[in-house]
Amino acid sequence: MRPLEGITVVTLEHAIAAPFATRQLADLGARVIKVERPGVGDFARGYDERVRGLASHFVWINRSKESLTLDVKHPEAQAALMKLIVEEADVVVQNLAPGAAARLGLSYEALSAIKPEIIVCDISGYGADGPYRDKKAYDLLIQSESGFLSVTGTEDEPCKAGPSIADISAGMYAYTNILAALMQRQKTGRGQHLDISMLESLVEWTTYPLYYAFDGAAPPPRTGASHATIYPYGPFPAGDGKTVMFGLQNEREWAGFCAKVLLQPELAHEERFSSNSRRSAARVELRQIIIDAFAELSAAQVVERLDAAQIANAQVNDMHAVWAHPQLKARKRWREVQTSVGTVPALLPPGSWEQGDPRMDPVPALGAHSAAILAELGYPADQVEELKAAGVI
């Protein structure tokens, strides 16, 4: 039995943050009913067509859910949604536009008055109050507002993270807060309101550079793929034109790197390189020394020396290399997930599942479960057809 079997989540979600949170609840066995707009659905369904005609984002974060189409502005759809929440839901999740859920009667205040044990998780760009409350927020905008962009990129230009990390961070905090709220409910019998802000989530993830710039100090510089404050740590070219990624964490590793990789043990005792802060300050000079030492070596030979010195290193993989990664294959991390266009590979969620795999059910077609869910709520088949004809579902 999976940990969240018996828990039902009703979610009015789109894009990344809320769907990522609820997919992880589904991984743990929760029943997740995804409410979507008839005919269109979650707008992330239309981001691209890279997975045999389906959107890459949508396939990633929407497996194991049931799709219920409702025009939530229609009174009959609102009645059906409220009936679903009151009769079935343990958790309601939403990341609609600011204020939209409250206008639909889905605020925690309204729902808890009817069902005190309900947990309501609101995910927004900036939170439920404050001067930015009503601002729209997308991932790149939060990466900018949080200061993330100011410390990411090259000296000449800031750069966004490739994945939608503002959304992902908010989704992770929504997921963990919902788990905590379910545990709290076991003790008190009551639900609670969770107010998850993308800004606060990503600022939490950016707090190391925030503290680095504490009390007016200079923030860490943008250094591309290198570490901003630890050196050497990042990509270095080998003599065959390939790139090796490696990093040092302490003085013991620095001494071993000088002796066994650079074959210049005397460098370890030079004052200009005698601490991480000094090495970081002298990174231009030190980088040239490393490049010169690697100039006659292939990337494979550099890695061989790094491994012998027990210096952490990695390949600079592209996406095709990750699909074929030998470690993921050896650990049997890939499964098959059904979609409307056939099966696709899916990575097992991180973690140990000794009692069996997490739930990895199909990615739902739009409205695939509408009739079945409404039948559960007592709607006869002819009424369901009438609602469908009227565009309510």
ABEGO torsion letter per residue (X at the ends): XBAABGBBBBBBBBEAAAAAAAAAAAAAGBBBBBBBBBGAEBAAAAABAABGGBBAAAAAAABGBBBBBBBAABAAAAAAAAAAAAAABABBBBABBBGAAAAAGABAAAAAAABAABBBBBBBAAEABEAAAABBBBAAAAAAAAGAAAABEBAABBBBBABBAAAAAAAAAAAAAAAAAAAAAAAAGBBBBBBBBAAAAAAAAAAAAAAAABGGBBBBBBAEABBAABOBBEBBBBAAGBBBBBBBABAAAAAAAAAAAAGBAAAAABAAAABAAAAAAAAAAAAAAAAAAAAABBAAAAAAAAAAAGBBBBBBBBAAAAAABAAAAAAGABBBBBBAAEBBBBBBBBEBBAAEBBBBBBBBBBGAAAAAAAAAAGBBAAAAAAAAAAGAX
